[in-house]
Structure formats: structure tokens, C-alpha cells
Amino acid sequence: MAQEKRDYYEVLGIKKGATEAEIKKAYRKKAMEYHPDKNQGDKASEDKFKEVNEAYEVLSDPQKKDKYDRFGHAGVDPNAGFGGGAGGFGGGYGGGFEDIFGDLFGGMFGGGATQGARRKNAPRKGRDIQQGMTISFEEAAFGVKREIHVTKNADCDNCGGTGAEKGTSKKQCPKCNGTGEIRTTQKTPFGQFMNVQPCDNCGGTGEVNENPCHVCHGSGKVRKTFKIAVDIPAGVDNDSVISLRGQGEPGANGGPAGDLYVILTVLPHKLFKRQGTDLILEIPITYTQAALGDDIIVPTLKEKVSYKVPPGTQSDTMFRLKGKGIKSLHSIKVGDLYVKVIVEIPTKLSKEQRKLIEQLGTTFDEEGYQKRKSFTDTLKTLFK
């Protein structure tokens, strides 16, 4: 009767609210402990094994577990009216049991080894490749087409990728008759079970290669270096990644090739610094240009332009040239060029130059130096 059953959490030795991973781990441990192969003729272990499997069948199923947590054994009892019972141990092993028993006991319950053999011959995508490429600042800004040399596997020309010597072919494995599996039966207290393992003669492929290719030694693959065109779009930056579909390692069993990921390194520029799509440029100007104003030549990435520096320009003043930056990688937007002027004071003066500057200095009053005047006023206030 349902009310006579032990709590399923207690059976597995875990607490209510245990995670899926904790439930699975506990089940593995208990199944190993009470498995009939380890306890032949032990009726108590046989009953425990059934109990452990019944508990796992409920707690590993989210819907059944939810009903069990809310209503107890009645929630998973088909005779209690809640719908969909645990099914009991006699109902057979579901997908979860096959996977676990395949790991624990080498495929004694069938599904795990069979699926493993099938997976061995299933189409598989090739491995992805990563490779670096260094480009100039201008190439990153405007885009460029380059070639990259990639060394990867390719079908052997001698055997056409079959792995068998030219003029020969692989043969059906005589041990497994091309199935890739060896099946044996085993009697247990629960009845007769089939044990399925990958064939040790062909490695689960179903074929044997009696005449391996002398070039690729039976692998069907050789290493080759390829030239691959890379179209680098305008606006890429340092560590940008260009993805080239299907240019990675070839797939297996008819599977697609992997991808090639080109990781870019952008060399620094001698004049410009980059901030996103904007450019920063520092230009030194003379004291005279700053005081009187002047037309200065400003380089951009494409050309030279003229810019009017207004009279009285202070050092570190920033001017903006709209649309003279770098195109956005993901839109048609173009950044700006910010020009920072640095007023350079002469460091070597002749006697005549020094005298002229001193004379000029006597002609300026404090109103001509607004920042100095503000600083002086603040000092007077602080130390009055």
C-alpha cells in the first residue's frame, strides 16, 4: 500500500528540496550499493534496489516530483486519482536509467552503449580555429581585404579521405557484421538483460581498414596550409573578431566544417588616439598663435584641413571637427575628430627676445589675465 512506503527522499538519503544533480548523485551511490551483481542471492538488497529505482523514477521527473512534494505517495499513485503514477520498478528502465546504468555497469541495460555506438558514426561538426592578425590603424578605420595562412586538416589526396590505400576500400567488420556493437545476454534476479558494447575490433565504426593509406596512415586527413581571404569591415577595433563560416577543421562522417575566428590586433597611430568612433589629436601651437589667433593645418585620416584658432585660445582647449572620425562598425554613423591645442612656450630665448617679452609684459594689466586675476582674488579672500 502507498502509505506503507518509505519517504522517497529518505530512500535516497537526501533532503527535500535537493537539486537534480544531488538526486542523481544519490541514486548512483545507492544503485551501486544494492545492485544485484554485487549482492547475488540477497533478497533484502534486491528489495532495496527496487525501492531506490522507484524513488529515483519519481524524484527525477519534475512533474512527478512536484505531485509527490505536494501530496506524498498519493500524488504519484495511479489509483489515487491524481493521474500518472510512478509506474514502479517493473515498468522498465526509462531514458534516465539507461544513461546512468550505461555509465555504472557498462551498458548492461542496453541504451547507453547503443547510443554511444550510434554517436560514433553520427555526423560531427569540425573544430573551430582561432588565429590572430595584425592590421594598421588606417586599415581598421577604412576596412581592408587581406589574406591569412591557416594550417588545418584536409582530405588526403591519395585516398580521397577514406583512409584506405588508393584502389582499396574498408570492409565490413567480421566480428560485429557492420553493426559496430557486440551484444551479450546476462541472467539476473530480474530476468535476462542484454549487454551492448562497442565492437573492440572496429572501435564501433562497423568497418575495418586492412590496407591503410600510406600517406595519411589510415586517418583520411593530412595537414595543409591554405590561403583564406578575409574581408575586414571599416570600424573594427583592437580585439575585434571576424567570423568565417566553414573555414575551420573539416567535419567527421559528413558533418559540417568548423569556423575560423580571426582576432584582430590594431597597431597604434603616431598622431591619433581612438575613443570608440571618435579621434583625439593634440596639436602644439605657438604663444603668438594662441594670443593673436591663426589658421592652422589639421591632419585627418583622409586629408588635411584648415582650422581657425581664435585669439586668446588657452592651452588644452578642445575643438571639434564633426564627421572626421571613424565610421561605426554597426551603423552609418561617423565619429568626430577632437583637436586639443597645446600652447608651447619657447624654452630658449636670446637676450633680445627676453628683453622684448619683458617690455611686452609691462604693457599688460591684470584684466588681460582673467584666470590669474580670479586666482589672485581668491587668495585675497582666503588670507585677508
VEXDREN-2710 file (C-alpha; in Angstrom, 1 decimal):
% VEXDREN-2710
k/r/px/py/pz
1/MET/0.0/0.0/0.0
2/ALA/1.1/3.6/-0.7
3/GLN/1.0/4.6/3.0
4/GLU/3.4/1.7/3.8
5/LYS/6.2/3.0/1.5
6/ARG/9.2/4.9/2.9
7/ASP/9.7/8.5/2.0
8/TYR/11.4/8.7/-1.3
9/TYR/13.9/11.3/-0.1
10/GLU/14.7/9.1/2.9
11/VAL/15.2/6.1/0.5
12/LEU/17.9/8.1/-1.5
13/GLY/19.4/9.6/1.7
14/ILE/18.8/13.2/0.7
15/LYS/16.7/16.2/2.0
16/LYS/13.6/17.5/0.5
17/GLY/14.5/20.4/-1.9
18/ALA/17.6/18.6/-3.2
19/THR/18.8/19.7/-6.7
20/GLU/18.6/17.5/-9.8
21/ALA/22.3/16.9/-9.6
22/GLU/22.1/15.9/-5.9
23/ILE/19.3/13.4/-6.6
24/LYS/21.2/11.8/-9.5
25/LYS/24.4/11.6/-7.4
26/ALA/22.5/9.9/-4.5
27/TYR/20.8/7.5/-6.9
28/ARG/24.1/6.4/-8.4
29/LYS/25.5/5.7/-5.0
30/LYS/22.5/3.7/-3.8
31/ALA/22.2/1.8/-7.1
32/MET/25.8/0.8/-6.8
33/GLU/25.4/-0.3/-3.2
34/TYR/22.3/-2.5/-3.8
35/HIS/22.9/-3.7/-7.4
36/PRO/22.1/-7.4/-7.9
37/ASP/25.5/-8.1/-9.4
38/LYS/27.2/-7.1/-6.2
39/ASN/24.6/-8.8/-3.9
40/GLN/23.7/-12.1/-5.7
41/GLY/21.1/-14.1/-3.8
42/ASP/20.5/-11.3/-1.3
43/LYS/16.7/-10.7/-1.2
44/ALA/17.0/-7.7/1.0
45/SER/19.4/-6.0/-1.4
46/GLU/17.0/-6.8/-4.3
47/ASP/14.1/-5.2/-2.5
48/LYS/16.3/-2.1/-1.7
49/PHE/17.4/-1.9/-5.3
50/LYS/13.7/-1.9/-6.4
51/GLU/12.9/0.8/-3.8
52/VAL/15.8/3.0/-4.9
53/ASN/14.8/2.8/-8.5
54/GLU/11.2/3.6/-7.7
55/ALA/12.2/6.7/-5.7
56/TYR/14.5/7.9/-8.5
57/GLU/11.9/7.5/-11.1
58/VAL/9.6/9.9/-9.2
59/LEU/12.1/12.4/-8.0
60/SER/14.0/12.7/-11.3
61/ASP/10.7/13.6/-13.1
62/PRO/9.9/17.3/-12.4
63/GLN/6.1/16.7/-12.8
64/LYS/6.0/13.6/-10.6
65/LYS/8.3/15.2/-8.1
66/ASP/6.0/18.2/-7.8
67/LYS/3.0/16.0/-7.2
68/TYR/5.0/13.9/-4.7
69/ASP/6.1/17.0/-2.8
70/ARG/2.5/18.3/-2.5
71/PHE/0.6/15.1/-2.0
72/GLY/3.1/12.5/-0.9
73/HIS/2.8/8.9/-2.3
74/ALA/-0.9/9.5/-3.2
75/GLY/0.2/12.2/-5.7
76/VAL/2.0/9.6/-7.8
77/ASP/-0.3/6.6/-7.2
78/PRO/-2.4/6.0/-10.3
79/ASN/-5.1/4.6/-8.1
80/ALA/-5.4/7.7/-6.1
81/GLY/-6.9/9.8/-8.8
82/PHE/-4.1/12.3/-9.3
83/GLY/-3.1/10.9/-12.7
84/GLY/0.2/9.4/-13.8
85/GLY/1.8/7.2/-11.2
86/ALA/5.4/6.2/-10.6
87/GLY/5.0/3.1/-12.6
88/GLY/7.1/1.0/-10.2
89/PHE/10.3/-0.8/-10.9
90/GLY/8.5/-3.4/-13.0
91/GLY/7.6/-0.8/-15.6
92/GLY/11.1/-0.9/-17.1
93/TYR/14.0/1.5/-17.3
94/GLY/13.4/4.9/-18.8
95/GLY/15.8/7.1/-20.6
96/GLY/17.4/8.4/-17.4
97/PHE/18.1/4.9/-16.1
98/GLU/19.7/3.9/-19.4
99/ASP/22.1/6.8/-19.3
100/ILE/23.1/6.2/-15.7
101/PHE/23.3/2.4/-15.9
102/GLY/25.3/2.7/-19.1
103/ASP/27.9/4.7/-17.1
104/LEU/27.8/2.5/-14.0
105/PHE/27.6/-1.0/-15.5
106/GLY/29.0/-0.7/-19.0
107/GLY/25.7/-0.7/-20.9
108/MET/24.1/-3.8/-19.2
109/PHE/20.7/-2.2/-19.7
110/GLY/21.2/-1.6/-23.4
111/GLY/20.6/2.0/-24.3
112/GLY/23.8/3.7/-23.2
113/ALA/26.2/1.6/-25.3
114/THR/23.8/1.5/-28.3
115/GLN/23.6/5.3/-28.3
116/GLY/27.3/5.6/-27.9
117/ALA/27.9/3.4/-31.0
118/ARG/25.5/5.4/-33.0
119/ARG/27.1/8.7/-31.9
120/LYS/30.5/7.4/-33.1
121/ASN/29.2/7.2/-36.6
122/ALA/27.0/10.3/-36.4
123/PRO/27.9/13.5/-38.4
124/ARG/30.0/15.8/-36.3
125/LYS/31.0/19.4/-36.8
126/GLY/34.7/20.2/-37.2
127/ARG/36.7/22.0/-34.6
128/ASP/36.7/25.8/-34.7
129/ILE/40.1/27.6/-35.2
130/GLN/41.3/30.9/-33.8
131/GLN/44.1/32.9/-35.4
132/GLY/45.4/36.4/-34.9
133/MET/46.0/39.1/-37.5
134/THR/47.7/42.5/-37.1
135/ILE/46.5/45.5/-39.1
136/SER/47.3/49.2/-39.3
137/PHE/45.3/51.9/-37.7
138/GLU/44.1/53.1/-41.2
139/GLU/43.1/49.6/-42.2
140/ALA/40.9/49.3/-39.1
141/ALA/39.3/52.7/-39.8
142/PHE/38.6/52.2/-43.5
143/GLY/38.5/48.4/-43.9
144/VAL/40.7/46.2/-46.0
145/LYS/40.9/42.9/-47.8
146/ARG/43.7/40.6/-46.5
147/GLU/44.8/37.0/-46.8
148/ILE/45.6/34.8/-43.9
149/HIS/47.5/31.5/-44.0
150/VAL/45.8/28.8/-42.0
151/THR/47.2/25.3/-41.4
152/LYS/44.4/22.7/-40.8
153/ASN/43.3/19.2/-41.7
154/ALA/42.1/18.3/-45.2
155/ASP/41.1/15.2/-47.0
156/CYS/44.1/13.1/-48.1
157/ASP/44.6/13.4/-51.9
158/ASN/45.9/9.9/-52.1
159/CYS/42.9/8.1/-50.6
160/GLY/40.2/10.8/-51.1
161/GLY/39.6/10.9/-47.3
162/THR/38.6/7.3/-46.9
163/GLY/41.7/6.3/-45.0
164/ALA/42.1/3.2/-47.2
165/GLU/45.0/2.8/-49.7
166/LYS/44.3/4.0/-53.2
167/GLY/42.4/1.3/-55.1
168/THR/41.1/-0.4/-52.0
169/SER/38.3/0.2/-49.5
170/LYS/37.3/-0.5/-46.0
171/LYS/35.5/-3.8/-45.3
172/GLN/32.6/-4.7/-43.1
173/CYS/33.8/-5.8/-39.6
174/PRO/33.5/-9.6/-39.4
175/LYS/33.2/-9.6/-35.6
176/CYS/30.1/-7.3/-35.4
177/ASN/28.9/-7.7/-39.0
178/GLY/29.0/-4.0/-39.6
179/THR/26.8/-3.0/-36.6
180/GLY/29.6/-1.6/-34.6
181/GLU/28.2/-3.4/-31.5
182/ILE/28.7/-6.6/-29.6
183/ARG/25.6/-7.9/-27.8
184/THR/25.7/-10.4/-25.0
185/THR/23.0/-11.6/-22.6
186/GLN/23.2/-11.8/-18.9
187/LYS/20.9/-13.5/-16.4
188/THR/20.0/-11.6/-13.3
189/PRO/17.4/-12.0/-10.5
190/PHE/15.2/-9.7/-12.5
191/GLY/15.4/-11.7/-15.7
192/GLN/17.6/-11.7/-18.7
193/PHE/19.3/-8.5/-19.8
194/MET/21.1/-7.6/-22.9
195/ASN/24.6/-6.1/-22.7
196/VAL/25.6/-3.9/-25.6
197/GLN/29.2/-2.7/-26.1
198/PRO/31.1/-1.0/-29.0
199/CYS/32.9/-3.6/-31.0
200/ASP/36.5/-3.8/-29.9
201/ASN/37.6/-5.0/-33.4
202/CYS/36.4/-1.9/-35.3
203/GLY/36.1/0.6/-32.5
204/GLY/32.3/0.8/-33.0
205/THR/32.5/2.0/-36.7
206/GLY/31.4/-1.2/-38.2
207/GLU/34.3/-1.2/-40.7
208/VAL/37.9/-2.4/-40.7
209/ASN/40.7/-0.9/-42.7
210/GLU/43.0/-3.8/-43.8
211/ASN/45.1/-1.5/-46.2
212/PRO/45.6/1.9/-44.5
213/CYS/46.7/4.7/-46.8
214/HIS/50.5/5.1/-46.7
215/VAL/50.2/8.9/-46.8
216/CYS/47.7/9.6/-44.0
217/HIS/48.2/6.3/-42.2
218/GLY/44.5/5.5/-42.3
219/SER/43.2/8.7/-40.8
220/GLY/41.9/10.1/-44.1
221/LYS/43.3/13.5/-43.1
222/VAL/46.6/15.4/-43.7
223/ARG/47.8/18.8/-42.6
224/LYS/47.7/21.5/-45.3
225/THR/48.2/25.3/-45.3
226/PHE/45.5/27.3/-47.0
227/LYS/45.3/31.0/-48.1
228/ILE/42.0/32.4/-47.0
229/ALA/40.6/35.8/-47.9
230/VAL/39.5/38.0/-45.0
231/ASP/37.2/40.9/-45.7
232/ILE/37.8/43.3/-42.7
233/PRO/35.0/46.0/-42.5
234/ALA/35.6/49.6/-41.7
235/GLY/35.4/50.5/-38.0
236/VAL/36.9/47.4/-36.4
237/ASP/39.0/47.9/-33.3
238/ASN/41.5/46.1/-31.2
239/ASP/40.3/42.5/-30.3
240/SER/37.5/42.6/-32.9
241/VAL/36.7/39.1/-34.2
242/ILE/36.0/38.3/-37.8
243/SER/34.0/35.0/-38.2
244/LEU/34.5/32.9/-41.3
245/ARG/31.9/30.1/-41.5
246/GLY/33.1/26.7/-42.6
247/GLN/36.8/27.7/-42.7
248/GLY/37.7/25.7/-39.6
249/GLU/38.7/22.0/-39.3
250/PRO/36.7/19.6/-41.6
251/GLY/33.8/17.7/-40.0
252/ALA/33.6/14.0/-39.5
253/ASN/31.1/11.5/-41.0
254/GLY/29.7/14.1/-43.4
255/GLY/29.3/16.8/-40.7
256/PRO/29.9/20.5/-41.5
257/ALA/33.3/22.1/-41.1
258/GLY/34.1/24.3/-38.1
259/ASP/34.5/28.1/-38.3
260/LEU/37.6/30.3/-38.4
261/TYR/37.8/33.2/-36.0
262/VAL/40.3/35.9/-36.9
263/ILE/41.2/38.1/-33.8
264/LEU/42.5/41.5/-34.8
265/THR/45.3/43.5/-33.3
266/VAL/45.3/47.2/-34.4
267/LEU/48.7/49.0/-34.4
268/PRO/48.7/52.4/-32.7
269/HIS/48.9/55.6/-34.8
270/LYS/51.7/58.1/-34.5
271/LEU/49.3/61.1/-34.1
272/PHE/45.8/59.9/-33.4
273/LYS/44.2/58.2/-30.4
274/ARG/40.9/56.5/-30.6
275/GLN/37.9/56.6/-28.3
276/GLY/35.2/54.5/-29.9
277/THR/34.4/56.1/-33.2
278/ASP/36.0/59.5/-32.2
279/LEU/39.6/60.5/-32.7
280/ILE/41.7/62.7/-30.4
281/LEU/44.6/64.7/-31.9
282/GLU/47.0/67.0/-30.0
283/ILE/48.5/69.9/-31.9
284/PRO/51.1/72.3/-30.5
285/ILE/50.7/76.0/-31.3
286/THR/52.9/78.9/-30.5
287/TYR/52.3/81.6/-27.9
288/THR/51.8/84.1/-30.7
289/GLN/49.2/81.9/-32.5
290/ALA/47.3/81.4/-29.2
291/ALA/47.3/85.1/-28.4
292/LEU/46.5/86.5/-31.8
293/GLY/44.7/83.6/-33.4
294/ASP/45.8/81.9/-36.6
295/ASP/44.8/79.4/-39.3
296/ILE/46.4/76.1/-38.6
297/ILE/46.7/72.9/-40.7
298/VAL/44.8/69.9/-39.1
299/PRO/45.5/66.4/-40.4
300/THR/42.7/63.9/-40.6
301/LEU/42.8/60.3/-41.5
302/LYS/41.9/61.2/-45.1
303/GLU/43.2/64.7/-45.8
304/LYS/44.5/68.0/-44.3
305/VAL/42.0/70.7/-43.4
306/SER/42.4/74.3/-42.3
307/TYR/41.1/75.5/-38.9
308/LYS/40.8/79.0/-37.5
309/VAL/42.2/79.2/-33.9
310/PRO/40.5/82.2/-32.3
311/PRO/42.6/84.9/-30.5
312/GLY/43.1/84.3/-26.8
313/THR/43.0/80.5/-27.1
314/GLN/44.2/78.8/-23.9
315/SER/46.3/75.7/-23.8
316/ASP/44.3/72.4/-23.6
317/THR/41.4/73.9/-25.5
318/MET/39.5/71.3/-27.4
319/PHE/38.0/71.9/-30.9
320/ARG/35.6/69.5/-32.6
321/LEU/35.6/68.6/-36.3
322/LYS/32.3/66.9/-36.9
323/GLY/32.4/63.7/-39.1
324/LYS/36.1/63.5/-39.3
325/GLY/36.4/60.4/-37.0
326/ILE/35.9/56.7/-37.7
327/LYS/32.8/55.0/-39.2
328/SER/30.8/52.9/-36.7
329/LEU/31.1/49.2/-37.3
330/HIS/27.4/48.6/-36.9
331/SER/25.8/51.7/-38.5
332/ILE/26.4/54.5/-41.0
333/LYS/27.3/56.9/-38.2
334/VAL/30.8/58.5/-38.3
335/GLY/32.6/59.8/-35.2
336/ASP/34.2/63.2/-34.8
337/LEU/37.8/64.5/-34.6
338/TYR/38.6/66.4/-31.4
339/VAL/41.6/68.7/-31.7
340/LYS/43.4/69.6/-28.5
341/VAL/45.7/72.6/-28.8
342/ILE/48.8/72.8/-26.6
343/VAL/50.3/76.2/-26.3
344/GLU/54.0/75.8/-26.3
345/ILE/56.2/78.3/-24.5
346/PRO/59.7/78.8/-26.0
347/THR/62.4/77.4/-23.9
348/LYS/65.4/79.1/-25.4
349/LEU/65.4/82.9/-25.7
350/SER/68.1/85.3/-26.9
351/LYS/68.8/88.4/-24.9
352/GLU/66.9/90.5/-27.4
353/GLN/63.9/88.2/-27.3
354/ARG/63.9/88.2/-23.5
355/LYS/64.1/92.0/-23.4
356/LEU/61.2/92.3/-25.9
357/ILE/59.0/89.9/-23.9
358/GLU/59.7/91.8/-20.7
359/GLN/58.8/95.1/-22.4
360/LEU/55.6/93.5/-23.7
361/GLY/54.7/92.1/-20.2
362/THR/54.8/95.6/-18.8
363/THR/52.0/96.7/-21.2
364/PHE/49.5/94.1/-19.9
365/ASP/47.3/94.8/-16.9
366/GLU/45.6/92.2/-14.7
367/GLU/42.4/92.4/-16.8
368/GLY/44.2/90.6/-19.6
369/TYR/44.8/87.5/-17.5
370/GLN/41.3/86.5/-16.3
371/LYS/42.4/83.2/-14.7
372/ARG/45.3/84.8/-12.9
373/LYS/43.0/87.6/-11.7
374/SER/40.4/85.1/-10.4
375/PHE/43.2/83.1/-8.6
376/THR/44.6/86.4/-7.0
377/ASP/41.1/87.5/-5.8
378/THR/40.6/84.1/-4.2
379/LEU/43.9/84.3/-2.4
380/LYS/43.0/87.8/-1.0
381/THR/39.7/86.4/0.3
382/LEU/41.3/83.4/1.9
383/PHE/44.1/85.3/3.6
384/LYS/42.5/88.7/4.3
END
